[in-house]
């Protein structure tokens, strides 16, 4: 039996007085398309940022292909946020 492509196990993420993720566990099978849906403030972006190693969970773990998430996995994960995350005060230098 093969392992899921992506697993989260008991993931928690807290911001000061707000708990964004509370014991989130999920398995995404290999070869499947998965949608992450929920209302504003449900923790979708927090989970995606953890999977993309932009932030780390306070507790729990994320596995990719059965391995704990590692910086080498960044090249295997695609992420296109709705907001491009450009720095408003950064000037573009064109050579």
Backbone as a chain_set.jsonl record, in Angstrom:
{"seq": "XXXXXXXXXXXXXXXXXXXXXXXXXXXXXXXXXXXXXXXXXXXXXXXXXXXXXXXXXXXXXXXXXXXXXXXXXXXXXXXXXXXXXXXXXXXXXXX", "coords": {"N": [[0.825, -1.179, 0.0], [0.589, 2.204, -0.886], [1.793, 5.325, 0.421], [0.149, 8.452, 1.305], [0.414, 11.332, -0.88], [0.668, 13.846, 0.321], [0.637, 14.592, 3.736], [-0.819, 15.854, 6.686], [-0.352, 15.992, 10.111], [-1.924, 16.349, 13.053], [-1.692, 19.242, 13.195], [-1.043, 22.417, 14.515], [-1.473, 25.942, 14.656], [-0.847, 29.025, 16.004], [-1.568, 32.458, 16.507], [-0.677, 34.984, 18.434], [-3.382, 35.716, 20.197], [-5.08, 34.13, 18.771], [-6.146, 31.047, 17.457], [-5.321, 29.546, 14.58], [-5.091, 27.078, 13.295], [-6.242, 24.049, 14.469], [-5.381, 21.16, 15.536], [-5.201, 19.861, 12.943], [-5.493, 17.338, 10.626], [-4.848, 15.622, 7.657], [-4.988, 13.63, 4.687], [-3.714, 13.494, 1.483], [-4.223, 11.767, -1.36], [-1.937, 10.239, -3.72], [-1.848, 11.352, -7.109], [-4.282, 12.687, -7.12], [-6.577, 15.452, -7.242], [-6.975, 18.096, -5.064], [-9.04, 20.208, -3.197], [-8.988, 22.998, -1.055], [-11.199, 24.279, 0.979], [-13.121, 26.814, 2.644], [-14.512, 29.198, 5.001], [-13.561, 32.729, 5.376], [-10.843, 33.165, 7.562], [-10.68, 30.552, 8.392], [-8.306, 29.166, 8.364], [-7.074, 28.287, 6.043], [-5.07, 29.621, 4.481], [-3.034, 29.714, 6.384], [-2.446, 26.965, 6.653], [-1.595, 26.374, 4.025], [0.661, 28.012, 3.877], [2.282, 26.747, 5.749], [2.654, 24.234, 4.521], [4.097, 25.087, 2.312], [6.38, 25.887, 3.523], [6.711, 28.493, 4.35], [5.945, 29.426, 6.766], [6.143, 27.813, 9.99], [4.608, 25.006, 11.639], [3.173, 25.274, 14.93], [2.807, 23.025, 16.38], [2.751, 19.531, 15.514], [3.106, 17.785, 12.327], [4.189, 17.754, 8.876], [4.149, 15.719, 6.049], [5.69, 14.823, 3.011], [5.397, 12.678, 0.406], [5.795, 10.651, 2.283], [7.958, 11.51, 3.768], [9.235, 13.654, 6.334], [8.573, 17.117, 5.989], [10.944, 19.055, 4.254], [13.516, 21.448, 3.39], [14.405, 20.749, 0.779], [12.115, 19.908, -0.496], [10.751, 22.09, -1.404], [11.138, 22.663, -4.099], [9.448, 20.853, -5.274], [6.882, 21.643, -4.887], [4.256, 23.61, -5.991], [3.03, 26.937, -5.816], [0.766, 29.498, -6.063], [-0.152, 32.368, -4.91], [-3.144, 34.337, -4.356], [-2.726, 37.057, -3.872], [0.11, 38.764, -4.916], [2.197, 39.427, -3.271], [4.056, 41.502, -3.434], [6.445, 43.937, -2.451], [5.496, 47.009, -1.295], [7.107, 49.259, -0.943], [9.359, 48.676, -2.308], [11.583, 49.241, -4.946], [11.67, 48.688, -8.415], [14.373, 47.512, -10.19], [15.696, 47.789, -13.277], [17.92, 46.477, -15.502]], "CA": [[0.0, 0.0, 0.0], [1.408, 3.41, -0.951], [1.456, 6.386, 1.365], [-0.395, 9.639, 0.647], [1.393, 12.293, -1.399], [0.841, 14.859, 1.345], [-0.053, 14.316, 4.995], [-0.621, 16.714, 7.845], [-0.685, 15.236, 11.316], [-2.124, 17.109, 14.289], [-1.048, 20.543, 13.013], [-1.559, 23.578, 15.237], [-0.822, 27.224, 14.409], [-1.451, 30.071, 16.816], [-1.063, 33.817, 16.356], [-0.987, 35.722, 19.668], [-4.567, 35.216, 20.899], [-5.952, 33.452, 17.799], [-5.726, 29.734, 16.977], [-5.698, 29.435, 13.167], [-5.209, 25.649, 12.993], [-6.446, 23.339, 15.723], [-5.323, 19.705, 15.371], [-5.575, 19.562, 11.556], [-4.889, 16.156, 10.017], [-5.452, 15.239, 6.381], [-4.184, 12.837, 3.752], [-4.037, 13.733, 0.076], [-3.676, 10.629, -2.104], [-1.164, 10.499, -4.931], [-2.621, 11.37, -8.342], [-5.59, 13.292, -6.896], [-6.689, 16.899, -7.133], [-7.571, 18.364, -3.763], [-9.395, 21.596, -2.956], [-9.034, 23.4, 0.344], [-12.284, 25.25, 1.018], [-13.611, 27.228, 3.953], [-14.759, 30.643, 5.104], [-12.451, 33.575, 5.811], [-10.414, 32.913, 8.932], [-10.737, 29.125, 8.729], [-6.952, 28.622, 8.462], [-6.6, 27.77, 4.748], [-3.784, 30.233, 4.136], [-2.04, 29.256, 7.365], [-2.039, 25.609, 6.289], [-0.832, 26.435, 2.777], [1.978, 28.589, 4.189], [3.062, 25.705, 6.422], [3.019, 23.247, 3.508], [5.114, 25.703, 1.458], [7.505, 26.208, 4.398], [6.803, 29.932, 4.568], [5.908, 29.441, 8.229], [6.223, 26.463, 10.558], [3.538, 24.744, 12.609], [3.544, 25.316, 16.345], [2.822, 21.604, 16.749], [2.363, 18.634, 14.444], [4.088, 17.597, 11.258], [3.739, 17.626, 7.495], [4.975, 14.774, 5.31], [5.556, 14.794, 1.559], [5.856, 11.358, -0.034], [6.192, 9.856, 3.44], [9.11, 12.102, 4.447], [8.964, 14.945, 6.956], [8.838, 18.248, 5.104], [12.348, 19.467, 4.288], [13.73, 22.491, 2.376], [14.556, 20.202, -0.573], [10.791, 19.683, -1.062], [10.209, 23.334, -1.952], [11.172, 22.567, -5.563], [8.398, 19.927, -5.713], [5.576, 22.194, -4.534], [3.91, 24.853, -6.672], [2.119, 27.772, -5.041], [0.501, 30.799, -6.66], [-1.138, 33.036, -4.064], [-3.992, 35.33, -5.017], [-1.954, 38.294, -3.782], [1.454, 38.457, -5.369], [3.156, 39.628, -2.189], [5.107, 42.464, -3.773], [6.712, 44.911, -1.406], [5.037, 48.308, -1.793], [8.179, 50.257, -0.893], [10.51, 48.166, -3.07], [11.662, 49.792, -6.296], [12.096, 47.743, -9.428], [15.589, 47.905, -10.894], [15.808, 47.138, -14.591], [19.263, 46.688, -16.076]], "C": [[0.88, 1.257, 0.0], [0.914, 4.448, 0.056], [0.857, 7.568, 0.605], [0.73, 10.534, 0.121], [1.707, 13.336, -0.326], [0.023, 14.48, 2.566], [0.207, 15.457, 5.96], [-1.112, 15.925, 9.047], [-0.73, 16.171, 12.517], [-1.435, 18.477, 14.257], [-1.81, 21.631, 13.771], [-0.777, 24.808, 14.799], [-1.586, 28.284, 15.174], [-0.772, 31.396, 16.526], [-1.557, 34.606, 17.564], [-2.209, 35.122, 20.368], [-5.521, 34.462, 19.978], [-5.349, 32.101, 17.398], [-6.238, 29.584, 15.548], [-5.916, 27.981, 12.769], [-5.239, 24.89, 14.315], [-6.532, 21.84, 15.449], [-5.772, 19.254, 13.977], [-4.773, 18.363, 11.053], [-5.61, 15.876, 8.708], [-4.459, 14.438, 5.569], [-4.655, 13.156, 2.35], [-3.392, 12.61, -0.721], [-2.868, 11.071, -3.325], [-2.098, 10.475, -6.143], [-3.997, 11.988, -8.214], [-5.491, 14.811, -6.916], [-7.467, 17.173, -5.86], [-7.851, 19.85, -3.634], [-9.494, 21.861, -1.472], [-10.027, 24.553, 0.435], [-12.66, 25.593, 2.446], [-13.805, 28.723, 3.986], [-13.492, 31.401, 5.493], [-12.131, 33.268, 7.272], [-10.407, 31.456, 9.342], [-9.354, 28.488, 8.845], [-6.385, 28.087, 7.155], [-5.219, 28.314, 4.405], [-2.706, 29.81, 5.118], [-1.539, 27.863, 7.027], [-1.191, 25.609, 5.017], [0.559, 27.01, 3.032], [2.872, 27.583, 4.917], [3.533, 24.671, 5.409], [4.13, 23.78, 2.612], [6.335, 26.175, 2.233], [7.769, 27.702, 4.494], [6.761, 30.2, 6.067], [5.982, 27.989, 8.701], [5.038, 26.241, 11.499], [4.062, 24.904, 14.027], [3.645, 23.903, 16.903], [2.42, 20.809, 15.518], [3.441, 18.537, 13.382], [3.394, 17.487, 9.915], [4.706, 16.687, 6.799], [4.663, 14.883, 3.819], [6.189, 13.495, 1.073], [6.414, 10.533, 1.122], [7.37, 10.397, 4.22], [8.683, 13.386, 5.148], [9.37, 16.075, 6.013], [10.238, 18.782, 5.334], [12.547, 20.544, 3.227], [13.884, 21.961, 0.944], [13.201, 20.01, -1.265], [10.191, 20.93, -1.704], [10.154, 23.269, -3.478], [10.062, 21.668, -6.115], [6.985, 20.46, -5.485], [5.369, 23.498, -5.293], [2.888, 25.622, -5.86], [1.99, 29.117, -5.733], [-0.57, 31.487, -5.824], [-1.957, 34.041, -4.861], [-3.299, 36.688, -5.018], [-0.511, 37.948, -4.106], [2.529, 38.711, -4.332], [4.287, 40.569, -2.535], [5.249, 43.469, -2.633], [6.396, 46.3, -1.947], [6.143, 49.34, -1.836], [9.407, 49.829, -1.702], [10.459, 48.737, -4.492], [12.205, 48.727, -7.237], [13.32, 48.28, -10.147], [15.684, 47.113, -12.181], [17.159, 47.488, -15.173], [19.183, 46.759, -17.58]], "O": [[1.812, 1.36, 0.798], [-0.244, 4.431, 0.474], [1.037, 7.678, -0.608], [1.855, 10.492, 0.62], [2.87, 13.667, -0.094], [-1.141, 14.094, 2.451], [1.324, 15.969, 6.041], [-2.155, 15.274, 8.999], [0.291, 16.712, 12.941], [-0.691, 18.828, 15.172], [-3.032, 21.747, 13.681], [0.435, 24.737, 14.592], [-2.799, 28.432, 15.024], [0.441, 31.457, 16.325], [-2.755, 34.863, 17.683], [-2.08, 34.115, 21.064], [-6.655, 34.182, 20.365], [-4.173, 32.027, 17.04], [-7.446, 29.503, 15.325], [-6.823, 27.68, 11.993], [-4.371, 25.069, 15.169], [-7.607, 21.31, 15.167], [-6.621, 18.372, 13.848], [-3.542, 18.374, 11.055], [-6.84, 15.891, 8.654], [-3.246, 14.555, 5.744], [-5.849, 13.097, 2.058], [-2.167, 12.499, -0.763], [-3.097, 12.144, -3.883], [-3.03, 9.672, -6.197], [-4.818, 11.832, -9.119], [-4.435, 15.377, -6.636], [-8.5, 16.552, -5.61], [-6.983, 20.67, -3.932], [-10.022, 21.042, -0.719], [-9.729, 25.671, 0.016], [-12.535, 24.765, 3.348], [-13.324, 29.44, 3.109], [-12.488, 30.806, 5.886], [-13.027, 33.129, 8.105], [-10.157, 31.141, 10.506], [-9.234, 27.381, 9.37], [-5.31, 27.487, 7.158], [-4.308, 27.554, 4.077], [-1.568, 29.57, 4.714], [-0.339, 27.6, 7.105], [-0.177, 24.914, 4.949], [1.536, 26.534, 2.454], [4.086, 27.574, 4.717], [4.697, 24.27, 5.436], [5.008, 23.024, 2.194], [7.23, 26.797, 1.661], [8.906, 28.13, 4.695], [7.45, 31.086, 6.572], [5.892, 27.059, 7.9], [4.526, 27.194, 12.087], [5.246, 24.697, 14.291], [4.46, 23.622, 17.781], [1.82, 21.349, 14.589], [4.524, 19.11, 13.502], [2.207, 17.178, 9.817], [5.922, 16.823, 6.928], [3.504, 15.019, 3.426], [7.373, 13.246, 1.303], [7.391, 9.802, 0.956], [7.755, 9.815, 5.234], [7.858, 14.131, 4.62], [10.389, 15.99, 5.328], [10.669, 18.944, 6.475], [11.81, 20.559, 2.241], [13.527, 22.657, -0.007], [13.143, 19.954, -2.493], [9.228, 20.835, -2.465], [9.208, 23.776, -4.081], [9.768, 21.722, -7.309], [6.005, 19.807, -5.846], [6.216, 24.391, -5.241], [1.978, 25.03, -5.279], [2.988, 29.799, -5.965], [-1.76, 31.227, -6.002], [-1.522, 34.531, -5.903], [-3.283, 37.386, -6.032], [0.021, 36.951, -3.62], [3.662, 38.256, -4.493], [5.379, 40.445, -1.981], [4.281, 43.798, -1.949], [6.97, 46.719, -2.952], [6.12, 50.223, -2.694], [10.391, 50.566, -1.764], [9.417, 48.711, -5.148], [13.099, 47.961, -6.877], [13.295, 49.399, -10.661], [15.744, 45.884, -12.155], [17.499, 48.663, -15.319], [20.204, 46.932, -18.245]]}, "num_chains": 1, "name": "protein.A"}
